[in-house]
Amino acid sequence: MVIKTLRANNIEVVAVHNQMLNDKPHMIFLHYLGTGPALELAKAFRSALDELGKKQASMGGMKM
């Protein structure tokens, strides 16, 4: 849902990866690019951060 939220707010996700094996909790790293007024970008990023605290059943709990 984080990626969907970023994309819905015109922030392009350019890379998704992890750098660790057997990490707990599992971490996914995003590279993203957004242009426009800083306030709009901040609101978009805040809405994506708000997704991190929500439970999700799909993809083993990963919020993509």
N, C-alpha and C positions, 0 to 999 in steps of 0.2 A: 504493500500500500504506500510505502514511502516514495517509491519511484513513480507510481501513478499520481500521487499528490504533487510531486515536483513537476512532472510533465503537464499536469492539468493547469499548473501555474506558469507555464512557458519557461521552465527551467529544464534544459536538455541534460539528460544523464549520458555521459560519454564513455564511462567505463564502470564495470562492476566486478569486484574480485575479492579474494581473501588471501592473506599472506601467511596464515598459520595452519598447522595441522593439529587436530584434536583439541582445539581451543574450547573452553567452557567459560562463559557463554560464547557461542559461535559468532564471530564478527565478520561482517561484510563491509567492504570499503566502496564508497561511491566517489566518482569524479563527475562533476557537473559544471555546467556553464549557463549563466543567466545574464541578460543585459536589460537595462532599463533603470528606472528610478530606484534608489536604494531602499526606500520605504516599501515599495511593492515587492522587491526581492526579499526583504527581511520578513514580510508577512507570509510570503510563499514558503520560505525556509522554516518559519515557525510552525506553519500548518503541517509540514513534513515531519518536524521534530515531535509534534503532538501525536503522530501515528506510532511512534516508538513505544509508548506506554500502553498501547492497546493489545489485547490478546487476539491472536489469529490462528485458526486451525490449519490453514493450507500451508504447504511447503515446510512442514516441520516447525512451524512457528516463525520462520523468517518472513519479514515484512518487506517484500520486494514490491 
